[in-house]
Amino acid sequence: MATNPVNDLNKLVQDAEKAARDGAYVVLGLGILGFQQAQVRRRELAKRLSEPGGLGEQLTAQAQRLGTEMAGLGERLAANAASRREPLDAPRPSPLVGFLRELDERVAPARQELDRQVGELQRNLPPAAKEVVGTVRQAAAAGEARLRHVIGLDDQDR
């Protein structure tokens, strides 16, 4: 008995349609499972960050320790460089100061973009992690301000 090519084509299309539908269901199911797993991990991390004596407090303590160390380092650098600093208003500034100013101008856009991205990341973190990142950013800004002052870049218009 001869087979009808139209029926064979219809069956082939139906089989392909069923396979595509099944594949879409599998992909959708895996996506939902992945999203649920990410939510579970997010809740676990938020819990670990907010527990007394947990990761959030440990990170905060480490950030404060790092800030203290950076402040001490900034003070040592300031004391060390103060004796070697050539005034920027001198008639002939040293080539090093010119180089540092040029370097600062070239690096400024990258520093600003990095600061913007870290700020964006900080806004999306749980409260305890926001505090840690904020503490580290403040310590880094204070250290940078001291270093800029020692080098003589703080009097530039930014």
N, C-alpha and C positions, 0 to 999 in steps of 0.2 A: 504494500500500500504506500503511495507517495505522500510525502509530508508537504504541507502547505508552507511555503517560505514566509508568508505573512504571519502565520502562527508562530513559527520559529523566531522571527524577529520580535514579535510581541513578547514571547517568553523571555528572550534575551534582555529586552528592555526592562521587563518586570524584575528579572533577577538582578540586573545592575542597579535598579532603583532600590530594591530591598537591601542590597549590599551597601549602597551609599547611605541609606537611612540607618542601618545597623551601625555603620562606622561613625555616623554623626552622633548617635546615642552613646557610643563608647567614648568618644572624645568629650562630649558634654559631661558624662559621668565622671571621667577622669579629672576634668576641670573643676567640677564641684568638689570632688574628694581633695584635690590639691588646695583649693580655697579653704576648705574646712581645716585641713592640716595646718595651713599657714595661720589661721585664726587661733588654733590651739597653741601653736608655738608663740604667737604674739601674747596670748594671755599668760602663758608660763613665764615669758620674759618679764612682762609687766609685774607679775607676782614676785619674781625673784628680785626685781629692782626695788619693790616697795616693802619687802620684808624687813623688820628690824634686824640689824646686823647682817643684812643680805648684801647682794651685789651692788645695789644703789648706794648704800652707805659706804661700802668698801671703795667704790669708784670715787665718791665724793671725797673721802679721806685721802685717797691717792692724788686726786686733783689738787686738793689743798696743799698737800706735801710738795707736789710739783710746783705749785705757785710760789710757795715759800722758798724753795730751792732756786727758782728762776729769779725771784726778787733778790736773793743773796748774790746770785751770779751777776745780775745787773749792777748791783752796788759795787761788786769787786771790779767789774769791767769799767764802771764809771771812775772809780778811784784810780785804777791803773792807767786809763786813757787820759784822765784829766791832766796829768803831768806832761803828757806828750802832745796834747792837742794844740794845734796852731789856730789862732782866732780866724774865723771866716771873714771878718771884716778887714783883715790885714791886706795891704796893697797887693801882695803877691801870694794868693792862696796856694797851698801845696797841690801838686798834681793828684795826690791821693784823695783830697776833698773833692776835686772836680770829677774824678773817676767815680767816687761814691755817690755824688749827686746824679751823675748820668746813669749809673746802675740803678739807683732808686727810682728814677723816672721810667726806666725800661721795665722794671719789675712791678711797679705800682699797679698796672692793669691786672696782672696775674694775681697779685695779692688781693685786690678788690674782688675779683671773680671768685677766688677761693673763699674769701670771707662771706660773700653772698651765698655760695653753695653750702657752706657750713651753717650759716644762719637758716637757710631753708631746711636743711637736715634737722637742725635743732628744733624748729617749729613742729616737726612731725614726730618727735620722740615723746615717750612717756615722761611725766613730770620729773621723776628722779633723774632720768638720763639728761633731760634738759638742763637741770641744775648742774650736773657734772660738766657738761659741755660748756655751759655759761661760765663756770669757774675757770676752766682751762682757757677759754677765750679771753677772760679778763686778765688772767696771769700773763698770757702771751702778749696782750696789748700793753700791759704795764711794762713788761720787759722790753718790748719794741720801743716804747716811748722813751725809756731810759737810754737805750742804745742810740736812738736817733738824737737825743740831747747830747750825749757824749761825743758822738761823731760830728755833730753840728748841723744835722739835717732838720731839726725841729723848727728852725726859723723860716723854712721854705713855705711858700703858699702851696697848699695841696689841692 
